[in-house]
Amino acid sequence: MARTPFSPAFWRSPLRGPRFTSVLGVVLLGGITVLFVTGLVSYAAYNPDLSPVNDKTPDKGILGFYLFAWPTNPQWLYRLNQGVHVTLGITLVPVLLAKLWSVIPKLFTLPPARSLAHALERISLLLLVGGALFEFVTGVLNVQLDYIFPGSFYPLHFYGAWVFFAAFVAHVALKMPVALRNLRAMRAEKGREEDGVGATEERDELVSPRPAEPTVSRRGALGLVGGGSLLLFATSAGRSFDGPLRQTAVLTPHGGPEPGSGPGGFQINKTAAYVGIRPAETGDEAWRLTVAGRTGTVRLSRADLLELPLHSAALPIACVEGWSTSDQWWRGVRLRDLAALVGYDEPADVFVESLQRRGAFRRAALRDNQVADPRSLLALFVNGEELTPDHGHPARIIVPAAPGVLCTKWVAGLTFGDLP
């Protein structure tokens, strides 16, 4: 009778076993916990409670229990959080693939459930494998700017994360005692000359009853997985920095040299041409900023804005895809001063409208604490020069610690107070 995947003898690798799987599991336990927490923090940074403007998951219900007003200090908060989230996610890909390879025989175990505990473990395993693949695949595609999945990335990744993490917690609760026991057994054998491949392994459904001859030790296999993770880290982490390190980020769209040179020679996400900005509508004669609030509406030209008090702030830009820039010197009018023009002595929430015609967050909102920060600007200059078209000329928002997508470019209108 031909062997099938449902036969234990089908899986012959001598590397598989509870101890090998436990090492990978412990690494993923720490790494995925960090990914989940930084992912939730990243979601909170969008201030989705500013509904309906910023809310990309309107049916989240109790899943939004933890949301809080996103702070403006420290100014590098979102840059650090998202850099860790995306870089760690990419780095863990080899570990995840090795872990899935190591446990694949369990997906074909018969009978499907030997007891209630075994049934719960099988269900958690299926949700865990499916959720992990979904989250990592959609995350990597988002980093690569390849939106080939149906629907918006935001709700898909958000709800997928909760399903995956629920299965992850259930699986950890069921398997942690076994994993710790296996790790203690590995430490006890640390002084052995051989790896103990198959020979001293406790009987487990992962252990092949007829293992093939080993071609690599378990230490060698773990070293290969670790080396793959280090390679991915080295070729992706550089996009969180400027200068030569950025050119090492060869696996990401926003790695490599910054666009152009001079004061505007730092990373951008989308160009003016891409989002449909026409040069005629951003010229000094045509462009006007509409500022609305408690006392009415004012329309300001760029010349009018230059007559107001101008202030400077050194702030980075950080994007959800994980890339960021170092601090750039921005100069413009404080948002709280613009709020005061329309009757708000105490800063209020603000609704921001852009001239752009394509892309997400053509309209966005900022909380009153973000408006109140003296470093929050309607920027007119960067690094001593006027904004370039791709950096948001004639005016853009820049706010400390905010996701780059909320630092709206090509601003056309500001409405302070109750959101429309």
C-alpha positions as CSV (number, residue, x, y, z in Angstrom):
1,M,0.0,0.0,0.0
2,A,1.4,3.4,-1.0
3,R,2.2,5.8,1.8
4,T,0.1,8.9,2.0
5,P,0.5,12.1,4.1
6,F,-1.8,10.5,6.6
7,S,0.7,7.7,7.3
8,P,3.4,8.5,9.9
9,A,6.0,6.8,7.7
10,F,5.4,9.3,5.0
11,W,7.3,12.0,7.0
12,R,10.8,10.8,7.2
13,S,12.9,13.8,8.1
14,P,15.0,13.1,11.2
15,L,15.0,16.8,12.1
16,R,11.3,16.8,13.1
17,G,10.6,16.3,16.8
18,P,9.2,18.1,19.8
19,R,12.5,19.7,20.8
20,F,13.2,21.2,17.4
21,T,9.7,22.5,17.3
22,S,9.9,23.9,20.8
23,V,12.9,26.0,20.1
24,L,11.2,27.6,17.1
25,G,8.0,28.0,19.1
26,V,9.7,29.9,21.9
27,V,11.2,32.3,19.4
28,L,7.8,32.9,17.8
29,L,6.1,33.2,21.2
30,G,8.2,36.3,22.0
31,G,8.3,37.6,18.5
32,I,4.6,37.3,17.7
33,T,3.7,38.9,21.0
34,V,5.8,41.9,20.2
35,L,4.2,42.0,16.7
36,F,0.7,41.9,18.1
37,V,1.3,44.6,20.6
38,T,3.1,47.0,18.2
39,G,0.4,46.3,15.6
40,L,-2.3,47.4,18.1
41,V,-0.3,50.4,19.0
42,S,0.1,51.3,15.3
43,Y,-3.6,51.0,14.8
44,A,-4.2,53.3,17.8
45,A,-1.8,55.9,16.2
46,Y,-4.4,56.5,13.5
47,N,-6.8,57.8,16.1
48,P,-9.7,55.6,14.6
49,D,-12.0,57.0,17.3
50,L,-12.1,60.2,15.2
51,S,-15.0,58.6,13.4
52,P,-16.0,58.5,10.6
53,V,-12.9,60.2,9.1
54,N,-10.0,58.1,10.4
55,D,-12.0,54.9,11.1
56,K,-11.1,52.2,8.6
57,T,-12.8,49.4,10.7
58,P,-16.2,50.8,11.7
59,D,-17.5,47.5,13.0
60,K,-14.7,46.7,15.4
61,G,-16.9,47.0,18.4
62,I,-15.2,45.7,21.6
63,L,-12.0,45.1,19.7
64,G,-11.3,48.8,20.0
65,F,-11.6,48.7,23.8
66,Y,-8.0,49.8,24.3
67,L,-7.9,52.8,22.0
68,F,-6.5,56.0,23.4
69,A,-5.6,59.5,22.2
70,W,-2.3,59.1,20.4
71,P,0.4,61.3,22.1
72,T,2.9,63.6,20.4
73,N,5.8,62.7,22.7
74,P,8.4,61.4,22.1
75,Q,8.4,62.6,18.5
76,W,10.0,59.4,17.3
77,L,7.3,57.1,18.9
78,Y,5.6,56.0,15.7
79,R,8.9,55.7,13.9
80,L,10.2,53.3,16.5
81,N,7.0,51.3,16.8
82,Q,6.4,50.8,13.1
83,G,10.1,50.1,12.4
84,V,10.1,47.4,15.0
85,H,6.7,46.0,13.8
86,V,7.6,45.7,10.2
87,T,11.3,44.7,10.5
88,L,10.6,42.1,13.1
89,G,7.8,40.7,11.0
90,I,10.1,40.3,8.0
91,T,12.8,38.8,10.2
92,L,10.5,36.2,11.6
93,V,9.5,34.8,8.2
94,P,12.1,32.0,8.1
95,V,11.3,31.0,11.7
96,L,7.6,30.9,10.8
97,L,8.2,28.8,7.7
98,A,10.5,26.4,9.6
99,K,7.9,26.1,12.4
100,L,5.1,25.3,9.9
101,W,7.4,22.7,8.2
102,S,8.2,21.1,11.5
103,V,4.6,20.6,12.5
104,I,3.0,19.7,9.1
105,P,2.6,16.0,10.0
106,K,0.1,17.1,12.7
107,L,-2.2,18.5,10.1
108,F,-2.6,14.9,8.7
109,T,-3.0,13.0,12.0
110,L,-5.7,10.4,12.2
111,P,-8.2,10.2,13.9
112,P,-8.9,14.0,13.7
113,A,-9.7,14.1,17.4
114,R,-8.8,11.6,20.1
115,S,-10.2,13.7,23.0
116,L,-11.7,17.1,23.7
117,A,-8.2,18.5,24.5
118,H,-6.9,17.1,21.2
119,A,-9.8,18.5,19.3
120,L,-9.2,21.9,20.7
121,E,-5.5,21.7,19.9
122,R,-6.3,20.7,16.2
123,I,-8.8,23.6,15.8
124,S,-6.3,26.1,17.3
125,L,-3.6,24.7,15.1
126,L,-5.7,25.2,11.9
127,L,-6.6,28.7,12.9
128,L,-3.0,29.4,13.9
129,V,-1.5,28.2,10.6
130,G,-4.1,29.9,8.5
131,G,-4.0,33.1,10.6
132,A,-0.2,33.2,10.5
133,L,0.0,32.8,6.8
134,F,-2.7,35.4,6.2
135,E,-1.1,38.0,8.5
136,F,2.5,37.5,7.3
137,V,1.5,37.4,3.6
138,T,-0.7,40.5,3.8
139,G,1.9,42.3,5.9
140,V,4.7,41.6,3.4
141,L,2.5,42.5,0.5
142,N,1.7,45.8,2.1
143,V,5.4,46.5,2.7
144,Q,6.0,45.8,-1.0
145,L,3.1,48.0,-2.0
146,D,1.5,45.0,-3.8
147,Y,-2.2,45.3,-2.9
148,I,-3.4,42.2,-4.7
149,F,-5.6,41.0,-1.9
150,P,-9.4,41.8,-2.0
151,G,-10.5,44.8,0.0
152,S,-8.6,47.3,2.2
153,F,-5.5,46.3,4.0
154,Y,-6.5,48.0,7.2
155,P,-9.6,45.9,8.2
156,L,-8.1,42.7,6.7
157,H,-5.0,42.9,8.8
158,F,-6.8,44.2,11.9
159,Y,-9.4,41.5,12.1
160,G,-7.0,38.8,10.9
161,A,-4.6,39.8,13.7
162,W,-7.3,39.2,16.4
163,V,-8.4,35.8,14.9
164,F,-4.7,34.8,14.7
165,F,-3.8,36.0,18.2
166,A,-6.8,34.3,19.8
167,A,-5.7,31.0,18.2
168,F,-2.1,31.7,19.2
169,V,-3.0,32.2,22.9
170,A,-5.1,29.0,22.9
171,H,-2.3,27.0,21.3
172,V,0.3,28.4,23.7
173,A,-1.9,27.5,26.7
174,L,-2.3,24.0,25.4
175,K,1.3,23.4,24.4
176,M,3.5,25.5,26.7
177,P,3.9,22.7,29.3
178,V,5.1,20.4,26.6
179,A,7.5,23.0,25.1
180,L,9.1,23.8,28.5
181,R,9.5,20.1,29.2
182,N,11.3,19.6,25.9
183,L,13.5,22.6,26.4
184,R,14.6,21.3,29.8
185,A,15.4,17.9,28.2
186,M,17.5,19.7,25.6
187,R,19.5,21.5,28.3
188,A,20.1,18.2,30.0
189,E,21.7,16.9,26.8
190,K,23.7,20.0,26.1
191,G,27.0,18.2,27.0
192,R,26.4,15.3,24.6
193,E,28.6,15.1,21.6
194,E,25.8,14.3,19.2
195,D,22.5,16.1,18.7
196,G,20.4,13.2,19.7
197,V,18.6,13.2,16.3
198,G,15.8,10.7,16.6
199,A,17.8,8.4,18.9
200,T,16.9,9.8,22.3
201,E,13.8,11.8,21.2
202,E,10.7,11.0,23.2
203,R,8.0,9.3,21.2
204,D,5.9,12.0,19.6
205,E,3.7,12.1,16.5
206,L,6.3,14.5,15.0
207,V,9.0,11.9,15.2
208,S,9.2,9.6,12.2
209,P,9.0,5.9,12.9
210,R,11.4,5.3,10.0
211,P,13.6,8.4,9.8
212,A,15.9,8.9,6.9
213,E,19.6,9.4,7.3
214,P,20.4,12.9,8.6
215,T,22.2,15.3,6.3
216,V,22.3,18.1,8.8
217,S,22.1,18.3,12.5
218,R,19.4,20.1,14.4
219,R,21.8,22.8,15.4
220,G,22.8,23.2,11.8
221,A,19.1,23.5,10.8
222,L,18.5,26.1,13.5
223,G,21.6,27.9,12.4
224,L,20.3,28.0,8.8
225,V,16.9,29.4,10.0
226,G,18.7,32.0,12.1
227,G,21.0,32.9,9.2
228,G,18.0,33.5,7.0
229,S,16.4,35.7,9.6
230,L,19.6,37.7,10.0
231,L,19.9,38.1,6.2
232,L,16.3,39.5,6.0
233,F,17.0,41.8,8.9
234,A,20.1,43.1,7.2
235,T,18.4,43.7,3.9
236,S,15.3,45.5,5.3
237,A,16.2,47.4,8.5
238,G,18.1,50.1,6.7
239,R,15.0,51.8,5.5
240,S,14.5,53.2,9.0
241,F,17.7,55.2,8.6
242,D,19.1,57.8,6.2
243,G,22.4,57.8,4.4
244,P,24.4,54.7,3.5
245,L,22.4,52.3,5.7
246,R,19.3,53.0,3.6
247,Q,21.0,51.5,0.6
248,T,21.2,48.1,2.4
249,A,17.4,47.8,2.3
250,V,17.4,46.1,-1.0
251,L,14.2,44.1,-0.3
252,T,11.9,47.0,0.2
253,P,10.5,49.6,-2.2
254,H,11.6,52.5,0.0
255,G,15.1,51.3,0.4
256,G,18.0,52.6,-1.6
257,P,18.9,56.2,-2.4
258,E,16.5,59.0,-1.5
259,P,14.8,60.7,-4.4
260,G,16.9,63.6,-5.7
261,S,19.2,65.7,-3.6
262,G,19.3,69.0,-1.7
263,P,16.7,70.1,0.9
264,G,13.9,68.0,-0.6
265,G,16.1,64.9,-1.2
266,F,14.5,62.6,1.4
267,Q,12.1,59.8,1.0
268,I,8.5,60.3,-0.3
269,N,5.6,57.8,-0.5
270,K,3.5,59.1,-3.4
271,T,4.4,61.7,-5.9
272,A,2.1,64.6,-6.9
273,A,1.6,63.2,-10.3
274,Y,0.5,59.8,-8.8
275,V,-2.3,61.3,-6.7
276,G,-3.5,63.5,-9.5
277,I,-2.2,67.0,-8.4
278,R,-2.2,69.4,-11.3
279,P,0.5,72.2,-11.2
280,A,-2.1,74.8,-12.1
281,E,-4.1,74.3,-8.9
282,T,-1.1,74.6,-6.6
283,G,0.3,77.8,-8.0
284,D,0.3,80.9,-5.8
285,E,-2.4,82.6,-7.9
286,A,-4.8,79.7,-7.8
287,W,-4.3,78.0,-4.4
288,R,-6.2,79.1,-1.3
289,L,-6.4,77.5,2.1
290,T,-9.9,77.4,3.6
291,V,-9.9,77.5,7.4
292,A,-13.3,77.0,9.1
293,G,-14.3,77.0,12.7
294,R,-16.5,78.6,15.4
295,T,-16.4,82.2,14.1
296,G,-16.7,81.4,10.4
297,T,-14.5,80.7,7.5
298,V,-11.3,82.4,6.2
299,R,-9.5,81.9,2.9
300,L,-5.7,82.4,3.0
301,S,-3.3,82.6,0.1
302,R,0.3,81.5,0.6
303,A,1.3,85.1,0.9
304,D,-1.3,85.5,3.7
305,L,0.2,82.5,5.5
306,L,3.7,84.0,5.2
307,E,2.4,87.1,7.1
308,L,1.5,85.0,10.1
309,P,4.1,84.0,12.8
310,L,6.2,81.2,11.4
311,H,7.8,78.5,13.6
312,S,10.2,75.6,13.0
313,A,10.4,72.0,14.2
314,A,12.7,69.1,13.5
315,L,10.5,66.1,12.9
316,P,10.8,62.7,11.1
317,I,8.3,61.1,8.8
318,A,7.3,57.5,9.5
319,C,5.0,55.4,7.3
320,V,2.9,52.3,8.0
321,E,5.1,50.3,5.6
322,G,7.9,50.6,8.1
323,W,10.1,53.2,6.4
324,S,11.0,56.5,7.9
325,T,13.3,59.5,7.6
326,S,15.5,61.2,10.0
327,D,14.5,64.6,11.4
328,Q,13.9,67.2,8.8
329,W,13.6,71.0,9.5
330,W,10.1,72.1,8.8
331,R,8.9,75.7,9.0
332,G,5.3,77.0,8.8
333,V,2.3,78.2,10.8
334,R,1.3,76.4,14.0
335,L,-2.0,74.5,13.8
336,R,-3.1,76.0,17.1
337,D,-2.6,79.5,15.6
338,L,-4.8,78.7,12.7
339,A,-7.4,77.3,15.2
340,A,-7.3,80.7,17.0
341,L,-8.1,82.5,13.7
342,V,-11.5,80.9,13.7
343,G,-12.4,81.2,17.3
344,Y,-10.6,78.4,19.2
345,D,-8.4,79.8,22.0
346,E,-8.2,76.2,23.2
347,P,-7.1,73.9,20.4
348,A,-9.8,71.6,18.9
349,D,-9.9,68.5,16.7
350,V,-9.3,69.3,13.1
351,F,-10.5,67.8,9.8
352,V,-8.0,68.1,7.0
353,E,-8.8,67.9,3.3
354,S,-6.2,67.4,0.5
355,L,-6.2,68.3,-3.2
356,Q,-5.1,64.7,-4.0
357,R,-7.5,62.6,-6.0
358,R,-6.0,59.1,-5.5
359,G,-4.9,57.1,-2.4
360,A,-6.1,56.6,1.1
361,F,-6.6,59.4,3.7
362,R,-7.4,62.2,1.2
363,R,-9.3,63.4,4.2
364,A,-8.0,62.9,7.7
365,A,-8.4,64.2,11.2
366,L,-6.1,65.1,14.1
367,R,-6.9,65.2,17.8
368,D,-6.9,68.4,19.9
369,N,-3.7,67.3,21.7
370,Q,-2.0,67.1,18.3
371,V,-3.2,70.5,17.3
372,A,-2.1,71.9,20.6
373,D,1.5,70.7,20.3
374,P,3.7,73.7,19.3
375,R,5.6,71.5,16.8
376,S,2.4,70.7,14.9
377,L,2.6,72.8,11.7
378,L,1.1,73.6,8.5
379,A,4.5,73.5,6.9
380,L,5.5,75.8,4.0
381,F,9.2,75.1,4.0
382,V,11.5,72.1,4.6
383,N,15.2,72.3,5.3
384,G,15.3,76.0,4.4
385,E,13.5,75.8,1.0
386,E,9.9,75.8,-0.2
387,L,8.2,72.5,-0.2
388,T,8.7,70.6,-3.5
389,P,5.5,69.4,-5.3
390,D,6.2,65.8,-4.2
391,H,6.6,66.9,-0.6
392,G,3.3,68.7,-0.6
393,H,3.6,72.2,-2.0
394,P,2.1,74.6,-1.3
395,A,1.4,73.4,2.2
396,R,1.3,70.1,4.2
397,I,0.7,69.0,7.8
398,I,3.5,67.8,9.9
399,V,2.8,66.5,13.5
400,P,5.2,64.9,15.9
401,A,4.9,61.1,16.4
402,A,2.0,60.8,13.9
403,P,1.9,58.2,11.1
404,G,3.0,59.8,7.8
405,V,-0.4,59.2,6.2
406,L,-1.9,61.7,8.7
407,C,0.7,64.3,7.8
408,T,-1.5,65.3,4.9
409,K,0.2,66.8,1.8
410,W,-1.3,69.4,-0.7
411,V,-3.7,70.7,2.0
412,A,-6.8,72.5,0.8
413,G,-8.9,72.9,3.9
414,L,-8.9,72.8,7.7
415,T,-12.1,72.6,9.7
416,F,-11.6,72.9,13.4
417,G,-14.2,71.7,16.0
418,D,-16.8,69.0,15.4
419,L,-15.9,66.7,12.6
420,P,-18.1,66.6,9.6
